[in-house]
Amino acid sequence: MNPNPSATSAHAMLSVFAANGIDRVFLVPGESYLGILDALSDFPQIDVLTCRHESGAGFMACADGRLTHRPGVVMVSRGPGATNAAIAVHTAQQDAVPLILVIGQIPKADLRRQAFQEIDYQQMFGSIAKWVVEVTDPDKLAEAAFKALRIATTGTPGPVVLVVPEDIQQQPVAQRDWQLPARVASLPDQDTLAKIHALLCRAERPLIIAGGALDSGPGRAALLALAERFQVPVAVSFRQHDLFPNRHDLFVGDLGLANPKDQIAAFDSSDLILAIGTRLGDITTQGYTFPSLPKPSQTLVHVYPDDRAVGLHFAPDFGIVADPAPFAAALAAIDGAVVLPQRRAWLSRLRSIHDRIAAWPATRAVATDGVPFVNVVASLSASLPADAIVCLDAGTFAAPVYRHLPLTYPQRLMAPLSGAMGYGTPAAIASQLRRTDQRVVCLVGDGGFMMTGNEMIAAVDRQLPILFILSNNQCYGSIRVHQERQYPGRHVGTSLTNPDFVGIARSFGIQAERVGAVDEIDAALARGLAARQPYFIEVMSSLSASFSAPAAVDRPGD
Ligand SMILES: Cc1ncc(C[n+]2csc(CCOP(=O)(O)OP(=O)(O)O)c2C)c(N)n1
């Protein structure tokens, strides 16, 4: 019993969270953090979503952090709970989204005795978390929570692990006010801005690579203004399709897992790259080959709010540690934009490559082994609500979404940069909880659904009108595609025996139907999109269709 609930260390921690905008936590309970759980009952302003697996809870927190730019908070028990949650720490790190993983720990006196369910989390998460802190003084718990918020959201956003031994959670402590300071935008000096402006005016073949740090209202607006002002083509970084309107004349594609060689060669023939808000990481740079290492052949301006990311792989001519949105806005606002006539030919070259890639392949084609999933994506594209949030799991079913489904914000793409299976369903739950007025559509494979599909029950519990579309090809299809390319005819470990997915959805209390032929797709989607409650469509997908992707696809879409 806690005689003074307003004055325990757990309350102090939650007060810091609440004071800094945390209004939801995702958790699987555990005996190692009963004190924190108990304190949560004194914080009605914090919504508690109880999950079925820590990976599901963690993915939800990743998606929530991505949408709000505040840390998604996931709470788990020690040992088994923490190990289950590890995938979220990795995903938050790869995706650059703010996350706080709160772990209950064994009692302080038993630390490092290899006690029951003990883990040294510094060792476990040290290489993927931005900060791991084990708090052993109850007085310091609120301070640690404050620093966790700060570290998770600054520089390159990412995961922080906050470990709290069970016996320091309900200790009496003084309550202090830990309020994050308002963010002050960092901008380059006027002289540097003027130089970059001059570069832009002189460039014949400029290219903007826009990255996730532009994911905000001001970020999108500034990017659009800058691109239009100077008529600069825009490519978005890995899985950041919704940063720039995909039907805009200046949109020339995304940098992902399946860019054809001629497109990358064309991008690389640019004479100026403005890499704004991107880390210029592995996939965006096509395995660190575009632009060329270490000194790109064109002028490179790299703008990112973290000095550890700017110029990390590529030596830029201008490496600028600054907030990308005000940077782009300031650049667009300078008087005297010059647009050289040569830009027209440059743009049309990039656009024609993009148009070729984005064109829908022969849809309505019928494979003999099921429905080519590209047909489902094509129909979805035609009927996609203007505010749709498309949540994707990992798998080959997702390839047509990345290539062919044009999005315009507020339409959003929620797909893990980590390529983690199991992300889609929990991301859909978190997205619909956060964006109650938008339409959430979740696309998931039979493999990924069996990892975290149980979290779908939250859609029933909270009456979330999510449309779930499951691609059932009875296979870990993406891996089968890799196998066929590297070890033709040998299929160890990729065939799946599946349950009755429609039956599962119905047993959850969800309306469900099965699509077994191409001509059933449109009507099923119409019913699903019209539903005001969760709706589930199982598509009996063709596996063979995954092998006949357009020639431009070099790698399947994990
Ligand atoms: C957690 C996790 N485990 C394994 C993988 C490797 N992997 C990538 S895609 C894939 C198969 C996905 O299968 P499914 O969900 O059925 O979709 P499909 O590729 O068949 O469309 C696997 C196993 C991964 N990305 N994430």
The ligand as an SDF file (V2000), in Angstrom:
LIG
                    3D

 26 27  0  0  0  0  0  0  0  0999 V2000
   11.4410  -10.2950  -37.6030 C   0  0  0  0  0  0  0  0  0  0  0  0
   11.9570  -10.6830  -38.9390 C   0  0  0  0  0  0  0  0  0  0  0  0
   12.2940  -11.9720  -39.1550 N   0  0  0  0  0  0  0  0  0  0  0  0
   12.7380  -12.3480  -40.3790 C   0  0  0  0  0  0  0  0  0  0  0  0
   12.8580  -11.4500  -41.3850 C   0  0  0  0  0  0  0  0  0  0  0  0
   13.3560  -11.8820  -42.7700 C   0  0  0  0  0  0  0  0  0  0  0  0
   12.2100  -11.7940  -43.6910 N   0  0  0  0  0  0  0  0  0  0  0  0
   11.9960  -10.7140  -44.4700 C   0  0  0  0  0  0  0  0  0  0  0  0
   10.6310  -10.8300  -45.4050 S   0  0  0  0  0  0  0  0  0  0  0  0
   10.3170  -12.3850  -44.8240 C   0  0  0  0  0  0  0  0  0  0  0  0
    9.1430  -13.1550  -45.3120 C   0  0  0  0  0  0  0  0  0  0  0  0
    7.8500  -12.4420  -45.1440 C   0  0  0  0  0  0  0  0  0  0  0  0
    6.8290  -13.3510  -45.3780 O   0  0  0  0  0  0  0  0  0  0  0  0
    5.3310  -12.9260  -45.4070 P   0  0  0  0  0  0  0  0  0  0  0  0
    4.9900  -12.0860  -44.2340 O   0  0  0  0  0  0  0  0  0  0  0  0
    4.5180  -14.1340  -45.5930 O   0  0  0  0  0  0  0  0  0  0  0  0
    5.2220  -11.9750  -46.6760 O   0  0  0  0  0  0  0  0  0  0  0  0
    5.5860  -12.3650  -48.2040 P   0  0  0  0  0  0  0  0  0  0  0  0
    7.0360  -12.0790  -48.3980 O   0  0  0  0  0  0  0  0  0  0  0  0
    5.2430  -13.7970  -48.4130 O   0  0  0  0  0  0  0  0  0  0  0  0
    4.7450  -11.4350  -49.0140 O   0  0  0  0  0  0  0  0  0  0  0  0
   11.2710  -12.7710  -43.8860 C   0  0  0  0  0  0  0  0  0  0  0  0
   11.2530  -14.0740  -43.1870 C   0  0  0  0  0  0  0  0  0  0  0  0
   12.5320  -10.1130  -41.1000 C   0  0  0  0  0  0  0  0  0  0  0  0
   12.6530   -9.1360  -41.9980 N   0  0  0  0  0  0  0  0  0  0  0  0
   12.0580   -9.7770  -39.8760 N   0  0  0  0  0  0  0  0  0  0  0  0
  1  2  1  0
  2  3  1  0
  2 26  2  0
  3  4  2  0
  4  5  1  0
  5  6  1  0
  5 24  2  0
  6  7  1  0
  7  8  2  0
  7 22  1  0
  8  9  1  0
  9 10  1  0
 10 11  1  0
 10 22  2  0
 11 12  1  0
 12 13  1  0
 13 14  1  0
 14 15  2  0
 14 16  1  0
 14 17  1  0
 17 18  1  0
 18 19  2  0
 18 20  1  0
 18 21  1  0
 22 23  1  0
 24 25  1  0
 24 26  1  0
M  CHG  1   7   1
M  END
$$$$
